[in-house]
Amino acid sequence: MTQHMLTANRLSDGAVVYLGYGGGWSGEIQNGQLVAADKTEELEAEGQRAAAANIIVASYVIEVEGTEGNYTPVRRREQIRAFGPTVVKGAQTSQGVKDLNHVPV
């Protein structure tokens, strides 16, 4: 079942954060507050309050799936924001790239 969560970027450092149940912001999607589709306006209002208080910027609602403590965003973009890059650091050298300062044009 798809549920919804509010995400944003923390103003102090730009980190991806999720609105938690206590009203605080967490860098872990597993700590995010889940709501049904008909309750997303409440999340958006909380995002507007936090933005006005200069805590976060660019808040928006995302769709997530999963069970308690094991949530995954539905959209690939949000999966990358939640779990990090899709490449492994250092993998370029194992693929034969010798000069990491070189960028092909």
N, C-alpha and C positions, 0 to 999 in steps of 0.2 A: 504494500500500500504506500503510495506516495504521500509524503508529508512535506511541510515547508519550514524553513529556517531563515533567519535574517543574517546576512553577512555584510561586512564593510571592511574598510582599512582603518587601522588605528592612526590617528593624526600624528602622534608623537614619533612614530618610526615607520609607518606605512605597512605594518604587518597585517596579514589577513586575519580577521577576527570574526567570531560568531556570538550572537546575543545568547547569554545563558539564562537559566531559569530564575536566578536571583537578581537579574537585571544587569549583571556585570558582563564583561566581554572576555572571551577566551580565544586563544590561538588554536585550540583543538576543536575540530568539528564534533567530536564525540561529546563535548560539553554544551553543545548548542541546544537551545529550546526548540522543540518541535510543536507545530500547530497544524490543524487541518486547514484546508483551502479557504474556508469561510472565516478564519481568524487572522488572516495575514494583515489586515488593516491595523490591528493592534501592534503587530511587530513593526510595521512601517512607521507608526506614530512614535514608538520608542526609538527607532532609528533617527527620526527627525529631532527628538529631544536631545539625544546624545550628540548629534551633529551641531545643534545650537549651543551645546555646552563645550564644543571643541574637543570632544573625546574621539569621535570617528568621522570619516568622510565617506561619501559614495555608498550608502547602505542600500541594499536591495534584497528581495526575497528570492530564495532558491528552492528547488525541489530536491528532496533527498529520499532515499529508500534504505531499508535495512531494519535490523532489530536493535533493541536498546543497547547502546554502547558500541554499535558497529554500523555506523551510518556512512553512506556513500552518496555523493551528489549524482543526480541523474545526468546532467550535461557534462561533457568532457572538459570544458573550460573550468568548471567548478571543481572537478576532480583534480585538475592540475593545481588550482589555487589551494585546495585542501591538503593534498598529499605531496606536492612538490614536482620538480621537473620530470619529464619522461625519459631523460637520458641519465646514464650513470656517469658520475664524475670519473675521469680517467679512461673511459671507454674508448675515446678517440685514439689513444696511443695503441691500444690493442687492435685497432682496425687499420693500423699502418700509417696514420698521420704522424709525421715526424716533427714538423714545425707548427706548434699550436698557436704561434703568433701570426701565421699566414692565414688569410681569409681569401678563398677563391672568389673571383668576381665574374 
